[in-house]
Amino acid sequence: MADFEKELENLDVLDAEFYAASVDDIEKASEIASGLSFPVGHGVTREDATKLESWWEDRRSIIQPSEFILDENGTVLTSTYSSGPIGRMQAVNAVKLITLYESRK
């Protein structure tokens, strides 16, 4: 999430919004979100992961990172799904993809 915080200025220029969510309860999620300037949700469940078609890890009861870039109508333009610590979308790549999609309008 700190990676996206560093790119917020570039995301703002693109009029892009960023949201994050966690399996943690509100207290822990608030602690994690401290110092971030974007919303961080809490209490993500296995059912939520299933709806997103994301990887749920039973051993730790967590959802692996799932990133989505949506257009202004809510249509998913691209997504990434991690099954472990590798394969997460980096913020700089999100900025590049959004810039590309905007240039095609």
N, CA, C and O of each residue as an XYZ file, in Angstrom:
420
protein
N       0.815     -1.181      0.000
C       0.000      0.000      0.000
C       0.866      1.255      0.000
O       0.489      2.280     -0.568
N       2.024      1.166      0.639
C       2.931      2.314      0.652
C       3.387      2.643     -0.765
O       3.618      3.806     -1.094
N       3.516      1.626     -1.591
C       3.890      1.812     -2.993
C       2.869      2.706     -3.707
O       3.250      3.596     -4.468
N       1.585      2.474     -3.465
C       0.541      3.285     -4.092
C       0.488      4.684     -3.483
O       0.168      5.647     -4.181
N       0.790      4.808     -2.217
C       0.833      6.130     -1.583
C       1.864      7.008     -2.292
O       1.635      8.200     -2.493
N       2.994      6.416     -2.667
C       4.046      7.174     -3.355
C       3.604      7.652     -4.736
O       4.121      8.651     -5.237
N       2.664      6.960     -5.347
C       2.205      7.304     -6.696
C       0.893      8.083     -6.714
O       0.343      8.334     -7.786
N       0.384      8.470     -5.540
C      -0.919      9.133     -5.507
C      -0.955     10.422     -6.320
O      -1.975     10.734     -6.935
N       0.123     11.162     -6.331
C       0.154     12.400     -7.123
C      -0.063     12.083     -8.604
O      -0.826     12.772     -9.281
N       0.603     11.047     -9.103
C       0.435     10.644    -10.504
C      -0.966     10.092    -10.761
O      -1.546     10.327    -11.821
N      -1.503      9.361     -9.792
C      -2.868      8.849     -9.929
C      -3.873     10.004     -9.914
O      -4.863      9.972    -10.644
N      -3.624     11.016     -9.090
C      -4.505     12.190     -9.049
C      -4.522     12.915    -10.389
O      -5.578     13.353    -10.845
N      -3.357     13.046    -11.021
C      -3.271     13.695    -12.329
C      -4.152     12.954    -13.337
O      -4.746     13.574    -14.220
N      -4.234     11.644    -13.205
C      -5.050     10.823    -14.100
C      -6.503     10.747    -13.647
O      -7.319     10.090    -14.292
N      -6.830     11.411    -12.548
C      -8.164     11.379    -11.961
C      -8.550      9.948    -11.581
O      -9.713      9.555    -11.678
N      -7.543      9.179    -11.145
C      -7.758      7.787    -10.742
C      -7.891      7.722     -9.229
O      -7.237      8.474     -8.507
N      -8.727      6.835     -8.760
C      -8.906      6.628     -7.324
C      -8.338      5.269     -6.950
O      -8.350      4.333     -7.750
N      -7.843      5.174     -5.733
C      -7.257      3.931     -5.246
C      -7.901      3.564     -3.925
O      -8.074      4.412     -3.050
N      -8.256      2.293     -3.784
C      -8.842      1.766     -2.559
C      -8.130      0.471     -2.219
O      -7.662     -0.241     -3.107
N      -8.050      0.171     -0.943
C      -7.454     -1.083     -0.492
C      -8.402     -1.720      0.524
O      -9.249     -1.046      1.110
N      -8.244     -3.025      0.721
C      -9.053     -3.733      1.704
C      -8.216     -4.830      2.346
O      -7.248     -5.318      1.764
N      -8.607     -5.203      3.545
C      -7.853     -6.156      4.343
C      -8.797     -7.135      5.047
O      -9.968     -6.827      5.272
N      -8.287     -8.288      5.382
C      -9.061     -9.245      6.175
C      -9.083     -8.835      7.649
O      -9.876     -9.357      8.432
N      -8.225     -7.915      8.013
C      -8.093     -7.508      9.405
C      -9.359     -6.834      9.927
O     -10.169     -6.317      9.158
N      -9.511     -6.853     11.254
C     -10.630     -6.139     11.864
C     -10.368     -4.634     11.758
O      -9.291     -4.212     11.337
N     -11.351     -3.842     12.140
C     -11.258     -2.397     11.959
C     -10.064     -1.786     12.703
O      -9.434     -0.857     12.196
N      -9.750     -2.291     13.882
C      -8.638     -1.739     14.651
C      -7.305     -1.960     13.937
O      -6.511     -1.031     13.788
N      -7.068     -3.190     13.499
C      -5.809     -3.510     12.807
C      -5.741     -2.807     11.457
O      -4.686     -2.293     11.085
N      -6.858     -2.775     10.711
C      -6.880     -2.100      9.415
C      -6.616     -0.603      9.587
O      -5.928      0.004      8.765
N      -7.152     -0.014     10.639
C      -6.908      1.407     10.912
C      -5.439      1.653     11.206
O      -4.873      2.665     10.794
N      -4.825      0.718     11.923
C      -3.393      0.821     12.227
C      -2.576      0.763     10.936
O      -1.648      1.548     10.737
N      -2.937     -0.183     10.060
C      -2.239     -0.334      8.778
C      -2.428      0.914      7.916
O      -1.505      1.345      7.225
N      -3.634      1.492      7.962
C      -3.970      2.647      7.122
C      -3.402      3.954      7.657
O      -3.435      4.972      6.965
N      -2.885      3.938      8.869
C      -2.325      5.155      9.447
C      -1.242      5.718      8.533
O      -0.300      5.016      8.169
N      -1.381      6.968      8.171
C      -0.398      7.603      7.292
C      -0.719      7.472      5.817
O      -0.034      8.064      4.983
N      -1.753      6.703      5.476
C      -2.159      6.593      4.078
C      -3.269      7.598      3.798
O      -4.060      7.921      4.685
N      -3.326      8.084      2.581
C      -4.343      9.090      2.247
C      -5.447      8.530      1.365
O      -6.154      9.286      0.698
N      -5.600      7.209      1.356
C      -6.689      6.583      0.617
C      -7.409      5.609      1.540
O      -6.846      5.165      2.541
N      -8.652      5.278      1.207
C      -9.439      4.401      2.081
C      -8.911      2.967      2.121
O      -8.482      2.416      1.107
N      -8.955      2.380      3.317
C      -8.601      0.972      3.505
C      -9.777      0.304      4.210
O     -10.095      0.620      5.357
N     -10.410     -0.619      3.505
C     -11.528     -1.358      4.079
C     -11.030     -2.450      5.002
O      -9.829     -2.705      5.084
N     -11.943     -3.089      5.690
C     -11.569     -4.126      6.646
C     -12.590     -5.255      6.601
O     -13.692     -5.106      6.072
N     -12.195     -6.378      7.165
C     -13.123     -7.495      7.333
C     -13.423     -8.286      6.068
O     -14.498     -8.876      5.957
N     -12.498     -8.311      5.111
C     -12.709     -9.101      3.891
C     -12.819    -10.575      4.289
O     -12.016    -11.074      5.078
N     -13.806    -11.256      3.744
C     -14.075    -12.655      4.094
C     -13.771    -13.588      2.924
O     -13.517    -13.151      1.802
N     -13.804    -14.867      3.220
C     -13.642    -15.873      2.163
C     -14.727    -15.699      1.103
O     -14.462    -15.848     -0.089
N     -15.944    -15.386      1.535
C     -17.041    -15.154      0.591
C     -16.715    -13.976     -0.335
O     -16.989    -14.039     -1.533
N     -16.133    -12.906      0.213
C     -15.722    -11.763     -0.607
C     -14.670    -12.192     -1.627
O     -14.733    -11.806     -2.794
N     -13.705    -12.992     -1.178
C     -12.652    -13.478     -2.070
C     -13.248    -14.295     -3.209
O     -12.822    -14.174     -4.357
N     -14.226    -15.121     -2.889
C     -14.880    -15.939     -3.907
C     -15.584    -15.048     -4.933
O     -15.505    -15.306     -6.134
N     -16.261    -14.021     -4.474
C     -16.935    -13.098     -5.400
C     -15.949    -12.420     -6.338
O     -16.262    -12.168     -7.502
N     -14.762    -12.126     -5.832
C     -13.731    -11.488     -6.646
C     -12.928    -12.495     -7.471
O     -12.106    -12.115     -8.305
N     -13.177    -13.777     -7.226
C     -12.417    -14.871     -7.834
C     -10.946    -14.807     -7.448
O     -10.065    -15.151     -8.236
N     -10.698    -14.363     -6.231
C      -9.346    -14.221     -5.702
C      -8.916    -15.471     -4.955
O      -9.738    -16.312     -4.589
N      -7.629    -15.576     -4.740
C      -7.076    -16.708     -4.010
C      -7.278    -16.499     -2.527
O      -6.887    -15.464     -1.987
N      -7.879    -17.460     -1.863
C      -8.038    -17.436     -0.417
C      -7.081    -18.463      0.164
O      -7.073    -19.621     -0.252
N      -6.282    -18.037      1.118
C      -5.332    -18.947      1.750
C      -5.921    -19.430      3.079
O      -6.033    -18.664      4.036
N      -6.292    -20.705      3.121
C      -6.914    -21.280      4.322
C      -6.000    -21.241      5.541
O      -6.449    -20.957      6.651
N      -4.721    -21.527      5.332
C      -3.790    -21.645      6.459
C      -3.765    -20.374      7.311
O      -3.745    -20.448      8.539
N      -3.768    -19.203      6.655
C      -3.715    -17.932      7.397
C      -5.025    -17.152      7.347
O      -5.133    -16.068      7.920
N      -6.018    -17.709      6.661
C      -7.316    -17.037      6.495
C      -7.144    -15.624      5.935
O      -7.613    -14.640      6.508
N      -6.452    -15.564      4.789
C      -6.233    -14.274      4.131
C      -6.586    -14.374      2.656
O      -6.603    -15.459      2.075
N      -6.863    -13.236      2.072
C      -7.031    -13.135      0.624
C      -5.692    -12.667      0.065
O      -5.093    -11.719      0.573
N      -5.235    -13.331     -0.970
C      -4.016    -12.875     -1.618
C      -4.342    -11.632     -2.455
O      -5.487    -11.454     -2.869
N      -3.357    -10.780     -2.705
C      -3.620     -9.534     -3.418
C      -4.321     -9.749     -4.756
O      -3.989    -10.644     -5.534
N      -5.291     -8.898     -4.977
C      -6.069     -8.894     -6.218
C      -6.245     -7.436     -6.602
O      -6.809     -6.653     -5.837
N      -5.770     -7.070     -7.772
C      -5.829     -5.679     -8.190
C      -6.680     -5.553     -9.441
O      -6.667     -6.420    -10.315
N      -7.418     -4.455     -9.505
C      -8.317     -4.212    -10.630
C      -8.185     -2.764    -11.075
O      -8.089     -1.854    -10.251
N      -8.182     -2.562    -12.377
C      -8.301     -1.219    -12.941
C      -9.631     -1.191    -13.670
O      -9.886     -1.974    -14.585
N     -10.477     -0.252    -13.228
C     -11.819     -0.123    -13.797
C     -11.953      1.210    -14.523
O     -11.276      2.183    -14.192
N     -12.829      1.241    -15.510
C     -13.109      2.515    -16.158
C     -14.180      3.259    -15.380
O     -14.642      2.786    -14.342
N     -14.572      4.418    -15.881
C     -15.541      5.245    -15.159
C     -16.921      4.594    -15.036
O     -17.735      5.031    -14.223
N     -17.194      3.556    -15.832
C     -18.467      2.838    -15.760
C     -18.405      1.601    -14.869
O     -19.410      0.915    -14.686
N     -17.224      1.316    -14.315
C     -17.064      0.154    -13.453
C     -16.678     -1.112    -14.194
O     -16.645     -2.192    -13.603
N     -16.386     -0.991    -15.480
C     -15.947     -2.143    -16.266
C     -14.487     -2.449    -15.953
O     -13.649     -1.548    -15.962
N     -14.180     -3.704    -15.676
C     -12.803     -4.101    -15.388
C     -12.000     -4.064    -16.688
O     -12.317     -4.765    -17.649
N     -10.955     -3.233    -16.698
C     -10.079     -3.141    -17.860
C      -8.929     -4.133    -17.762
O      -8.490     -4.688    -18.769
N      -8.452     -4.349    -16.561
C      -7.387     -5.326    -16.332
C      -7.418     -5.748    -14.866
O      -7.921     -5.024    -14.007
N      -6.881     -6.911    -14.604
C      -6.816     -7.393    -13.226
C      -5.588     -8.278    -13.062
O      -5.094     -8.879    -14.016
N      -5.117     -8.337    -11.834
C      -4.053     -9.284    -11.495
C      -4.469    -10.018    -10.228
O      -5.070     -9.438     -9.323
N      -4.144    -11.280    -10.183
C      -4.452    -12.116     -9.031
C      -3.170    -12.803     -8.592
O      -2.524    -13.488     -9.385
N      -2.805    -12.623     -7.345
C      -1.623    -13.272     -6.804
C      -2.030    -14.523     -6.045
O      -3.094    -14.581     -5.430
N      -1.168    -15.515     -6.101
C      -1.394    -16.724     -5.313
C      -0.334    -16.838     -4.220
O      -0.229    -17.858     -3.539
N       0.439    -15.781     -4.070
C       1.505    -15.729     -3.078
C       2.147    -14.362     -3.115
O       1.542    -13.415     -3.619
N       3.349    -14.231     -2.598
C       3.981    -12.924     -2.483
C       4.500    -12.335     -3.802
O       4.926    -11.181     -3.831
N       4.471    -13.103     -4.876
C       4.964    -12.617     -6.171
C       3.780    -12.378     -7.097
O       2.783    -13.098     -7.041
N       3.894    -11.374     -7.942
C       2.866    -11.137     -8.945
C       1.931     -9.989     -8.635
O       0.891     -9.851     -9.279
N       2.278     -9.170     -7.670
C       1.440     -8.041     -7.317
C       1.678     -6.879     -8.277
O       2.802     -6.647     -8.722
N       0.608     -6.155     -8.588
C       0.735     -5.000     -9.454
C       1.443     -3.886     -8.688
O       1.059     -3.534     -7.573
N       2.475     -3.347     -9.305
C       3.159     -2.217     -8.704
C       2.452     -0.938     -9.122
O       1.884     -0.858    -10.212
N       2.491      0.055     -8.254
C       1.786      1.312     -8.506
C       2.261      1.988     -9.790
O       1.450      2.521    -10.547
N       3.545      1.970    -10.035
C       4.064      2.611    -11.252
C       3.491      1.943    -12.503
O       3.257      2.608    -13.512
N       3.267      0.635    -12.437
C       2.664     -0.068    -13.573
C       1.192      0.273    -13.717
O       0.682      0.355    -14.834
N       0.508      0.472    -12.607
C      -0.895      0.894    -12.653
C      -0.994      2.257    -13.330
O      -1.875      2.478    -14.161
N      -0.096      3.164    -12.976
C      -0.084      4.496    -13.603
C       0.153      4.362    -15.100
O      -0.525      5.018    -15.891
N       1.097      3.529    -15.499
C       1.376      3.326    -16.935
C       0.162      2.761    -17.664
O      -0.175      3.219    -18.756
N      -0.498      1.765    -17.063
C      -1.675      1.179    -17.707
C      -2.818      2.181    -17.827
O      -3.458      2.270    -18.875
N      -3.074      2.924    -16.774
C      -4.145      3.920    -16.828
C      -3.830      4.977    -17.876
O      -4.717      5.400    -18.618
N      -2.574      5.406    -17.943
C      -2.159      6.372    -18.964
C      -2.399      5.811    -20.360
O      -2.874      6.526    -21.242
N      -2.078      4.548    -20.563
C      -2.306      3.893    -21.851
C      -3.782      3.864    -22.188
O      -4.175      4.228    -23.296
N      -4.606      3.432    -21.239
C      -6.062      3.365    -21.488
C      -6.616      4.756    -21.774
O      -7.467      4.910    -22.651
N      -6.156      5.753    -21.063
C      -6.635      7.127    -21.292
C      -6.234      7.625    -22.683
O      -6.987      8.363    -23.318
N      -5.061      7.227    -23.153
C      -4.592      7.687    -24.474
C      -5.395      7.060    -25.608
O      -5.358      7.560    -26.732
N      -6.110      5.989    -25.341
C      -6.885      5.301    -26.374
C      -8.320      5.806    -26.480
O      -9.081      5.355    -27.336
N      -8.684      6.739    -25.610
C     -10.062      7.257    -25.643
C     -10.258      8.196    -26.811
O     -11.353      8.728    -26.998
